[in-house]
């Protein structure tokens, strides 16, 4: 008896999704912007004229310089400088690196936990399924921002603590979606045949359920990365997120917030613009990917 799933599974699906995405101008533009931002974040230290967190490179006389002004050392502040005399262009690139790292790291860990829980609930069912789903419902019953605020108030500030807080509030979303997708596969004949032959549950989950159910979760993960970055930016703006030694875009926005009324808009405006571009491109890619995935499944 053939226990393998239908041969339409993964490679054709990925190819069709990419083809559908490539035919959409919005998706192509969003992918281009996202790729550019990621490239800038990766090459940041080699691109910017200043390490904004090297105290020896800063001069307090250069604080709050408008865009296009020159520093005491001859450096041009193309996007202005902040209250500490840091070049805003350099600070934004470094902040982009922190925001992307936090968002991706938190999403990868939350995805791994959620997929494992969702698979276990779908495979074993019964009391295990009920217990795991009640835990998921309990976590989803609280606002993500409120839970993250409480956790960080107890743990303190730090990149690792922000990642942990985001993981705690995000993994349940992945678990619910993975369970729903795995239950659809669980009812198919090739899975029932594998169960009846006594194949180990771990093998069934790893070889059959996971590769044929993960597509829907990966589509959601694209949007969830944007959600993780937004949550981190909000927490940092409120002063409970990343420390000032590893500022993200959210913290850079907060640093310039008090100067908005005095006309020094650039300290908050340009980091906010970078954050908007990052979140918008991620959301557009995720939405286009979801539509392509829905069309493929239809």
N, C-alpha and C positions, 0 to 999 in steps of 0.2 A: 504494500500500500504506500502511495506517495504522500509523505507528510510535509512536503514543502509547500509554502504559500504560493498563490498565483504569481506568475512571473511578471507582473506589471509593477512589482513593488517599488524599489527605491531609485535605481538609476534612471529609468524612463521618467519617473515623477519629477526628479530634480531637473532633468533636461527640459521637460515641458514647462515647469515653473519658470526656469530661466528664460526660455523662449517667450513665454507670455510677458514676463517682466521687461524684456528687451524691446517689446513692441509698444510699451507705454511710455510716452514722453515724460510724464510726471515721475515715474519710477526711475527712468534713466537720469533725470536731473537730480533727484534725491540721492541716488547712488553715487553720482559724481561729487556732489557736495560732501556726502558722508566720507567717501574715500579720501577727499582732499583734507578734511578735518583730521581723520585718523593718521594720514601721512604727516601732517604738520605736527601732531602730537608725538608721533614716533621719532621724528627728526628734530624736534623742538630745540634741544640744547645746541645743535649745530646750525640752526637757522637764526636764532634771536641774537641781538647785539649785546645782551647783558644777562647775567644770572641775577634775577630780581631778588633772590634771597641770600646773596652774598653781601654781607654788611660792608665789607671793604670796598665794594663797587658802588655804594650809594653815597649820595651827598644830600644832606637835609636842605641845602640851598636850592635843590632842584625840585622841591616838593610842589605838587599841584601846578605843574607847567601845562599850558594848553597844547593841543595837537599841533605838531610842526615846530615846536620850540626846541632850542638847543640847550644841552646841559652844560655845566661848568667845564666838563672835559671834552666838549665838542660833539657828544652823542646827540643825534636828532631823535626827539620823542615824537614819532609819527602819530601815535595815538595819545599823546600826553603822558603825564606822570601822576602818581597818586600822592597821598599825604606823606609817605615815607621817602619820596623821591625815586620810586621805582618806575622803570619804563613800562608803560601799560601794555605795549605789544608783547614784551617778554613775559610779563606777569600773566597775560591771557593764555599764551602758549603753554606755560607751565601749569596754569590752572586747568586748561583743557586736558592735559595729561592726567592730572589727579581725578577729574570728573569721569573721564573714560575708564580709568583703572577701577575706580570704585564701582561704577555701573556694571562693567563687564564681570569683575570678580564676584560681586554679589549675585548677579544673574546666573553665572555658571554654577555657583554653589547651590543656590536656591533651586535651579533646574535639576541638578543631580539628586537632591533630596526629594523634590516633588515627584520626579519620575520614578524613583525607587518606591516611594509610598503609594503612588497611583498604581504601579504594576502589582505590588503586593496585594492591594485591596481588590483589584480586578481578578487576580489569579486565585486567591484563597477564598474570597467571599465570606459569607457567614458572619461570625462574631468579629473576625479580624477586619473585615470590610466595614462593619458597623462602627467599631471602635475608632478606626483610622478616619473615617468620614466625620464622626462626631468631633474629633480633634480638629479636622479641617474646618468644619462649620464654626467651631469655637473661635479659631483664629480669624476667620473671615468676618466674624461678627463685630469686630472692633475696627475703627478707622486706622489705616496704616500709619498715618502721621502721628496720631495720638500714641499708638503702641511704641513707635520708634522714639518719640520724645521721652516717654517714661523709661524706656530701656537705656537711652543715652544719659538721662539724668542720673540713673543708678550706676552706670559703668564709667561715665566720664567721656571726654572728647578723645578722638583718635581715628585714624583711617580704618584700622582693624575693627574698632568698635562700631563704626558706621556700617561697615560691610556686614558685620554680624547682625546688627539691628535690621538692616534691609532684608537679609536672608530670612530672618524669623517672620517678617511680615509678608514675604513673597512666595515662599515655598508652597504654601497651601493652594495658591492659584494653579501652579503647575500640577500639583497632585490631583486636583479635581478634573482638570482637562485630560491628564494622562489616563486616569481611571475611566473616564467616559470613552476615550478612544480605544483603550485596551478591552473594555467590555464588548465593544462591537466586534473586535477580532476574536475575542474569547468564545463567541457563539458560532464561529465558522467551523466548517467540517474538519479542516486540517488540524485545528487546535483540539477539537474533541477526539479525533483519532489519536493524537499524541498523548492525550490524557488517558484514554482507554488502554493504550499500550504500556502505560506505567512509566513513561519518561519522567525524569525528575522535574519538579516544578521550577527549579532554578534554570534548567536547560530550556524549558518551554518559554519562560519569560525572556531569557537572553537571546535565544535563537529565533523565536517567532513573534512574541508579543511586542518586544521592544522595537525591532526594526520596522514593523508594520504599523506601529501606533505613534512613533515619535514625530512624524511629520507635522501633525497639528500643534504639538507642543513647541516645536522649533519655530513655527510661524508666530505663535503668541510670544515667544521669547524675544523676538526682535522688538516688539512694542514694549515688552517688560523692561528691556534695557533702558529705553527712554524713560520709563516710569521710575526706575532705580536712580537714574541720574537726576531726575526732577526731585525725587524725595531727598536725595543727598544735598542738592542745592538748597532746598527749603530748610533742611536741618542746619546747614552751615550758615545760611542767612539769619536764622534765629539764634545762632551762637552756640549750638550744641553739637555741631558736626565735626568737620576736620579742624585740626589746630592751625594757627596762623603760620606755622613753619612749613605746612604742606597745603596751602590754600587751593581751593577749587574755584570754579567760576561763581558759585553761589556766595562764597566768602568774599570774593573780589567785589561782587555787587554790593554786599553789605558794607564793605569798607568805604565805599563812596556814597552811600545813601545819605549820610548826614551833610554832604556837600552839595546836594542837588539844588537846594533852595538858594545857595550862594552863586549858582550859575556854573559850577564846575561839574558839568554833566558827564564828561568823558570818563570819569573814574568808575561810574556804574554803567553807563550806556554801552560802551564797547564790550565789556564782559557779558552784559545782558544780551547783546546782539549775537555774540559767539554761542552762548547757551541756547538762544532761540534757534539758531541755524542747526545746531547739533540735535536738539529735541525734535524739530520739525522734520529734518531729513530722516531720522530714525523712525518717526511715526509714519511718514509717507511710505518708506520702504516696507515697514511692517504691514500697513494697510493694503498696499498693492500686492504684497506677497500673500496676504490672507485672501484677497479677491481671486488671485490666480489659483490658490489652493482650493477654494470653494468651487471654482469653475472646473478644475481638474476632477474633483470628487463628484461633480454633478453628472 
